[in-house]
């Protein structure tokens, strides 16, 4: 593991980012289910798959329903990746490193936990979900803002930022992959208005709807949207942007400690892939396959960081 303080900050920010990201994944599922006929229960299979919790969901549920899937992703404490579990884990890590946090960051963290406990004290009705998702995103943003605006730019800040962007890159790739699993009723819908609406839903779920229109004049095309969320270095939730930040923060650590570790080479290699691949090449070879490989390599980097810096801070 990382040194105690670095480990606490790294995982604190991974968990809070994951909580927000699970909320965004639910938002993507809700938006995309609106384009489908019927109950939409089957749509949530892809959402659970993308969240990596399909098998654990089956352990506690005899069938898949949208209501149960949403509740499992939001509130279920047996799901370690539920929003409630992630916020609880994040706050526990924050308590462990309380003396390394500014007062503003701790207060934002504690307020998130208190509000979420009240918000998710019972199963939410469908009409209550948009407000709950917005509250989760808002509170997670407040923690990031408090931390960014009040912390010293030292190695602890570096580890927290690395945790944020590894988790964010993982989420963006998973939200894009929901399109592969769920969205199209049939292959014949590719390129139709249904297809375009679903891609637009992807943008809205990552708060990129307006910024996409600035970059691409508002034309919803699958290749442009994939390019925006994978390769556009100006988009703060894109894979390329996340890896620019990860490599930068690892660079500061290398300078501080006077050595490079395997994590530096892995991060550099992933960034190079994102810098040299064209979106047409990615789409032609298979978006799903590209994203699967990316998630694997991103997870590998996370393990290398935890292992490589276990004696530090």
Buried (B, 14 or more C-beta within 10 A) or exposed (E): EBBEBBBBBBBBBBBBBBBBBBBBBBBBBBBBBEBBEEEBBBBBBBBBBBBEBBEBBEEEBEEBBBEBBBBBBBBBEEBBBBBBBBBBBBBBBBBBBEEBBBEBBBBBBBBBBEBBEEBBEEEBEEEEBEEBBEBBBEBBBBBBEBBBEEBEEEBBBBBBBBBBBBBBBBBBBBBBBBBBBBBBBEEEBEEEEBBBBBBBBBBBBBBBBEBBEEBBEEEBEBEBBBBBBBBBBEBBBBBBBBBBBBBBBBBBBBEEEEEBBEBBEBBBEBBEBBEEBEBEEBBEEEBEEBBBBBBEBBEBBBEBBBEBBEEBB
